[in-house]
């Protein structure tokens, strides 16, 4: 009897973006093995994709797929998905893609703050966790050097996402508001749109599991005060749809409906993320105008693997903050906008109710595309 080699997922237990891909693969009951950057095959993987970045999925055929969304779409396209991540009804699809964007890109401040600003509680856990993935078995000075290099990079990234001593109290208050709203929703529904996860759930699990439900300090906040969110995290890491008997079936909410509890979370998304996204689009358009000779199919930078094009300043909850601008966010935003356009008047009304009417108007002068596992700019939309 011949058995096909399973998929291999390269990532880290504490990795935000690995969690999105892992949860999806678990839910679809895909035969996969998870491995780490210390794997001897990793140097060949990074050479093939042109940069050190996780997650990466290697298919049984040898095909290499980098990025959580690309991994999900690969499984969907192969017909292996047991329950598609993409709802069939238009409003559900658009709302779910909105939460994919927000989960992966809009919760980075609390994710980084709660991981790197509570060393008294987190540091021993983080040191063990990072070294186990990057250089298993390292001891003494080598162990400290490995963790020091990794944590140093991440602390620098924390600042690039707007985390500072000045913003920390506001980050905490805002995050707890988000948890309270999400907790109220999950008290009534096992997933965002009903009885099974969709693409928005996979977006939200990215920060909410590895950073905010697994690191010691924020895990206690979630478990002791926002129990229904914690139970959703558990469900998202289990193959079966339900871990308890509270809900009778796995269908999505009827008639393409969006309950008020989820509209409330959408209003939070508008307040929390729209100022940043608007500032980033404006910065990107100025940057593109300053690079008129940019060749379509490239990122316009000397290193094709570079993810950032600069930083943008904006007002966020009473603070003037500056955060890094990464075109990948526009790639996810474009998916939301395409779904909004398909959903018609019902989605227009919902966006207005949620304070998100400006979202479809945020358009970069060039579309962001992905080619060869890299983000690249498309043709100039203005001719």
C-alpha positions in Angstrom: 0.0 0.0 0.0 1.4 3.4 -1.0 0.8 6.5 1.2 1.3 10.0 -0.1 3.7 12.2 1.9 1.7 14.6 4.0 1.8 18.4 3.7 4.6 20.0 5.8 3.8 23.3 7.6 6.9 25.3 8.5 6.1 27.7 11.3 6.5 28.3 15.0 4.1 27.6 17.9 4.1 31.3 18.9 3.9 32.7 15.4 0.8 34.9 14.7 0.6 34.1 11.0 1.3 30.3 11.5 -1.8 30.1 13.7 -4.0 31.1 10.8 -2.8 28.4 8.5 -2.6 25.8 11.3 -6.1 26.3 12.4 -7.4 26.0 8.9 -5.5 22.8 8.2 -6.8 21.3 11.5 -10.4 22.2 10.7 -10.1 20.7 7.2 -8.5 17.6 8.7 -5.6 17.9 6.3 -2.8 15.3 6.8 0.1 17.6 7.7 3.2 17.6 9.8 4.3 20.9 11.5 8.0 21.7 11.6 10.1 24.6 12.7 12.8 26.9 11.2 15.5 24.7 12.8 14.5 21.9 10.3 17.4 21.1 8.0 15.2 21.7 5.0 14.5 25.3 6.0 17.5 27.0 4.3 16.4 25.5 1.0 12.8 26.8 1.6 14.0 30.3 2.3 16.2 30.3 -0.8 13.3 29.2 -2.9 10.9 31.8 -1.7 13.4 34.6 -1.5 13.1 35.6 2.2 12.9 34.2 5.8 9.2 34.3 6.5 6.6 32.0 8.0 4.3 30.2 7.5 5.3 28.1 4.5 3.4 25.0 3.3 5.2 22.4 1.3 2.7 20.2 -0.7 3.2 16.5 -1.3 4.1 17.5 -4.9 6.9 19.7 -3.7 5.1 22.9 -4.4 5.9 25.7 -1.9 3.2 28.0 -0.7 4.0 31.0 1.5 1.4 33.1 3.4 -1.6 32.0 5.4 -4.2 33.2 2.8 -2.3 31.6 0.0 -2.2 28.3 2.0 -5.9 28.4 2.6 -6.6 29.2 -1.1 -4.3 26.3 -2.2 -6.3 23.8 -0.1 -9.6 25.3 -1.4 -8.4 25.1 -5.0 -7.3 21.5 -4.6 -10.8 20.5 -3.4 -9.5 19.2 -0.1 -11.5 21.5 2.1 -14.3 19.9 4.2 -16.0 23.2 4.8 -14.9 26.1 2.7 -13.5 29.1 4.4 -15.5 31.3 2.1 -19.2 31.7 2.7 -21.4 31.4 -0.4 -23.7 34.3 0.5 -22.4 37.8 -0.4 -22.8 39.7 2.9 -21.3 36.9 4.9 -18.4 36.6 2.5 -17.6 40.4 2.7 -17.9 40.5 6.5 -15.8 37.5 6.9 -13.1 38.9 4.7 -13.2 42.1 6.7 -12.3 40.2 9.8 -9.6 38.3 8.0 -8.0 41.7 7.3 -8.6 43.0 10.8 -7.4 39.9 12.5 -4.1 39.7 10.7 -3.3 43.4 10.5 -5.5 45.4 12.9 -4.7 43.7 16.2 -0.9 43.9 16.1 -0.7 46.5 18.8 -2.2 44.4 21.5 -0.5 41.3 20.2 2.9 42.9 20.5 2.3 44.9 23.7 1.0 41.9 25.7 3.9 39.7 24.5 6.8 42.0 25.0 5.8 44.5 27.7 5.2 42.0 30.6 8.6 40.3 31.0 8.1 39.5 34.6 5.3 37.1 33.6 6.2 36.2 30.0 9.9 36.1 29.5 10.8 32.6 30.7 8.0 31.2 28.6 9.0 33.2 25.5 12.7 32.3 25.9 12.0 28.6 26.0 9.4 28.8 23.2 11.6 30.8 20.8 14.8 28.8 21.3 12.9 25.5 21.0 11.8 26.6 17.5 15.0 28.3 16.3 17.8 26.2 17.9 16.5 23.2 19.9 18.8 22.1 22.6 20.8 25.3 22.8 22.1 26.1 26.3 24.0 28.8 28.2 25.3 31.7 26.2 24.2 30.3 22.9 20.6 30.0 24.2 20.7 33.6 25.4 22.2 34.8 22.1 19.5 33.1 20.0 16.7 34.5 22.1 18.3 37.9 22.4 18.5 38.2 18.6 15.0 37.1 18.0 13.4 39.1 20.8 15.4 42.2 19.8 13.9 42.1 16.4 10.4 41.6 17.7 10.8 44.5 20.3 11.8 46.7 17.4 8.8 45.6 15.4 6.6 46.4 18.4 7.6 50.0 18.2 6.9 50.0 14.4 3.3 49.0 15.1 2.7 51.9 17.5 3.4 50.3 20.9 5.1 52.7 23.4 4.9 53.6 27.1 2.6 56.4 26.1 0.2 54.3 24.1 0.2 51.2 26.3 -2.7 52.1 28.6 -4.9 53.0 25.6 -3.9 49.7 23.9 -5.0 47.8 27.0 -8.3 49.6 27.3 -9.0 49.2 23.6 -8.2 45.5 23.6 -10.4 44.8 26.6 -13.3 46.7 24.8 -12.7 44.4 21.8 -12.7 41.3 24.0 -15.9 42.3 25.7 -17.7 42.8 22.4 -16.4 39.6 20.9 -17.2 37.7 24.2 -20.8 38.9 23.9 -21.0 37.6 20.3 -19.4 34.2 21.1 -21.8 33.8 24.0 -24.5 33.4 21.4 -22.7 32.0 18.4 -19.8 29.4 18.3 -18.1 31.3 15.4 -18.3 34.7 13.8 -21.1 33.7 11.3 -22.7 30.8 13.1 -22.0 27.1 13.4 -18.7 26.8 11.6 -15.6 28.9 11.0 -15.1 31.1 7.9 -12.1 33.1 6.7 -12.7 35.8 9.3 -12.3 33.3 12.1 -9.0 32.2 10.6 -7.9 35.8 10.5 -8.8 36.5 14.1 -7.2 33.3 15.4 -3.8 34.6 14.2 -3.3 37.1 17.1 -5.8 35.7 19.5 -4.3 32.3 19.9 -0.4 32.4 19.9 0.0 35.9 21.3 -3.1 36.6 23.4 -4.3 33.2 24.5 -1.0 31.3 24.8 1.5 33.9 26.2 1.0 33.7 30.0 0.0 37.3 30.9 -2.7 37.9 28.3 -3.9 34.3 28.5 -5.1 34.9 32.1 -7.0 38.0 31.0 -8.9 36.0 28.4 -9.5 33.0 30.5 -10.6 34.7 33.6 -12.7 37.5 32.2 -13.6 36.7 28.6 -14.5 33.0 28.8 -16.5 32.7 25.5 -13.5 34.1 23.5 -11.3 31.5 25.1 -13.7 28.7 24.3 -13.7 30.0 20.7 -9.9 29.8 20.7 -10.2 26.2 21.8 -12.7 25.4 19.1 -10.5 26.9 16.5 -7.7 24.5 17.4 -9.8 21.4 17.3 -10.8 19.4 14.2 -14.5 19.1 15.2 -16.7 22.1 14.8 -18.0 22.0 18.4 -16.4 21.1 21.7 -19.6 21.3 23.7 -23.3 20.7 23.2 -24.5 24.3 23.2 -25.4 24.6 19.6 -27.5 22.2 17.5 -25.9 22.4 14.1 -23.1 23.7 12.0 -25.0 26.0 9.6 -24.3 29.7 9.1 -26.7 32.4 10.3 -29.8 32.3 8.1 -30.6 34.6 5.3 -27.1 36.1 5.0 -27.8 37.8 8.3 -25.4 39.7 10.6 -26.5 39.8 14.2 -26.2 43.0 16.2 -23.5 41.5 18.4 -21.3 41.2 15.3 -22.2 44.6 14.0 -21.0 46.0 17.3 -17.6 44.3 16.7 -17.6 45.9 13.2 -18.1 49.3 14.8 -15.1 48.6 16.9 -13.1 47.7 13.8 -14.1 51.1 12.3 -12.9 53.0 15.3 -9.7 51.0 15.9 -8.4 50.4 12.4 -9.9 52.8 9.8 -7.6 55.8 10.7 -4.5 53.6 10.3 -5.7 52.0 7.1 -6.6 55.4 5.6 -3.2 56.8 6.5 -1.4 53.9 5.0 -3.3 54.1 1.7 -2.6 57.8 1.5 1.1 57.2 2.2 1.3 54.4 -0.4 -0.3 56.6 -3.1 2.3 59.3 -2.4 5.0 56.7 -2.5 3.8 55.3 -5.8 3.6 58.9 -7.2 7.2 59.3 -6.2 8.1 56.1 -8.1 6.5 56.6 -11.6 9.0 54.3 -13.3 8.1 51.3 -11.0 8.0 48.2 -13.0 4.7 46.2 -12.7 5.3 42.8 -11.1 8.0 44.1 -8.7 7.9 45.7 -5.2 9.8 48.7 -6.5 12.6 48.2 -4.0 16.2 46.9 -4.2 15.3 43.7 -2.3 12.3 41.9 -3.7 11.6 40.4 -0.3 11.2 43.7 1.5 7.8 44.0 3.0 7.6 47.7 4.1 7.7 50.9 2.1 7.9 53.4 5.0 5.9 54.7 7.9 2.7 56.8 8.2 1.5 59.0 11.0 -2.2 59.2 12.1 -4.4 60.0 15.1 -5.4 56.9 17.1 -7.6 57.2 20.2 -6.0 60.5 21.2 -2.4 59.6 20.3 -0.4 60.7 17.3 1.3 57.5 16.3 3.5 56.3 13.4 3.3 52.7 12.1 5.0 50.8 9.3 3.3 50.6 5.9 3.2 47.2 4.3 1.5 46.6 1.0 0.4 43.1 2.0 -2.4 44.8 4.0 -3.7 46.3 0.7 -3.8 42.9 -0.8 -6.1 41.7 2.0 -8.1 45.0 1.8 -8.7 44.5 -1.9 -10.3 41.1 -1.2 -12.7 42.8 1.2 -13.5 45.5 -1.4 -14.2 43.0 -4.2 -16.6 41.2 -1.9 -18.3 44.4 -0.9 -18.8 45.3 -4.5 -20.4 41.9 -5.1 -22.7 42.2 -2.0 -24.6 45.3 -3.3 -27.0 47.5 -1.3 -27.3 45.2 1.7 -23.6 45.6 2.3 -23.7 49.3 1.7 -26.3 49.7 4.5 -24.4 47.4 6.8 -21.1 49.4 6.3 -23.0 52.6 7.0 -24.4 51.2 10.2 -20.9 50.0 11.3 -19.1 53.3 10.4 -17.2 51.6 7.6 -18.6 53.4 4.6 -15.2 54.8 3.6 -13.6 51.3 3.3 -14.5 50.8 -0.4 -13.0 54.2 -1.3 -9.5 53.4 0.0 -7.8 52.6 -3.3 -4.1 52.5 -4.0 -3.0 53.8 -7.4 -1.6 50.3 -8.2 -3.2 47.0 -7.1 -1.1 44.8 -4.8 -0.7 41.3 -6.3 1.2 38.2 -5.2 3.6 36.4 -7.5 6.3 33.9 -6.7 5.3 34.1 -3.0 6.1 37.8 -2.9 4.0 41.0 -2.8 4.3 43.0 -6.0 2.6 46.1 -7.5 0.4 45.7 -10.5 -0.1 48.1 -13.4 -0.9 51.8 -12.7 -4.7 52.0 -12.4 -4.7 55.6 -13.5 -3.2 54.9 -16.9 
